[in-house]
Amino acid sequence: MKRVEQLRARLKKENLDGILLLKDSNIRYVSGFTGSDSYVIMAPQENIFITDSRYTEQAAAECPGFEIVRWRAPAPGLPETIQAVCSRLGIQKLGFEKDRVTYELYEKLSKGLNGIQLIPVSGLVEGIRYVKDVHEVACIRKAAAMADEAFTEILGFIRPGVSEKAVERELQYAIKKQGADDIGFPIIVASGKRSSLPHATPTDKQIESGDFVTLDFGAMYRGYRSDMTRTIIVGQATDKQENIYGIVKAAQEAAEAAIKAGVSGKTPDDCARGYITEAGYGAHFGHGLGHGVGLDIHEEPFMSPSCERILEAGNVITVEPGIYLPDWGGVRIEDTVLVTAEGIEILTKASKELIIVS
């Protein structure tokens, strides 16, 4: 229950009597619940899990230390349920996750709660999630190993005439065969000129000899995700392809060498961006260097030119520089890494040498 106690300490610091959690990943983090469409109220002495008949049995099994409160027909509605819980626990100042509450829900709660002040808050749970504990790192490491194995397998499937969608389907299967709960996020497969699209959706386009093929994918294990990108060549590489690939690879190496606890997220971004800019392609690296990974595929810290957040030992982040040339193609190389006091541990082990398949 260490996470619960950490959250309670944050409630006290914010002068809140309790907090209403709505974000699935935050609810899972503090309670262990693996379902959805539920709510948690944390108070100084009580942990309340609010759900409906679909999940009451599951919540009772997965959430030790939480009182399970049922809502929906024939039980009261959500405002009435929250009102009853708050009245019983003496909650007058109730924080809520402002980035998860729609205006419609806010109106319902504002009108339905009497004597309770709704206070918008941000990042209370995410602040605890910022540094991963031993269990979390172990899960991410396992997810990364599953993705590595799937990458090795998919290399034997990629060839001229195979569509991006076919590769995406086969890669999903390869990941799940490793024992993953699911894929970590929607898989990106982009070939040829389409590899200049950083977040391309797989299409019916068939892979051709001479294409770059960018694969951005990950696995999910016990709720935790990995994230990696590898760009390969089908057929034979041109001098320009080899040059662009070499620049991105060197930029990633420069960034990874700069990462350690105590530096800002801006520092490694500057290293990668500076290298790519010096090579003449700075205008073609438009996104941030990386982001945190955990229960969500994108979470703090977000490394970018404007990131002043200080990296800490236990952060798990991606390092993913890229060069994207419209109407030609692009290269991205991405690792999931664990920040340590001295540097990093790279969790995604697949080779980053230029791989050529025929």
Secondary structure, 3 states (H helix, E strand, C coil): CHHHHHHHHHHHHCCCCEEEECCHHHHHHHHCCCCCCCEEEECCCCEEEEECCCCHHHHHHHCCCCEEEECCCCCCCHHHHHHHHHHHHCCCEEEEECCCCCHHHHHHHHHHCCCCEEEEECCHHHHHHCCCCHHHHHHHHHHHHHHHHHHHHHHCCCCCCCEHHHHHHHHHHHHHHCCCCEECCCCEEEEHHHHHCCCCCCCCCECCCCCEEEEEECEEECCEECCEEEEEEECCCCHHHHHHHHHHHHHHHHHHHHCCCCCECHHHHHHHHHHHHHCCCHHHCCCCCEEECCCCCCEEEEECCCCCCECCCCCEEEECCEEEECCCEEEECEEEEEECCCCEEECCCCCCCCCEEC
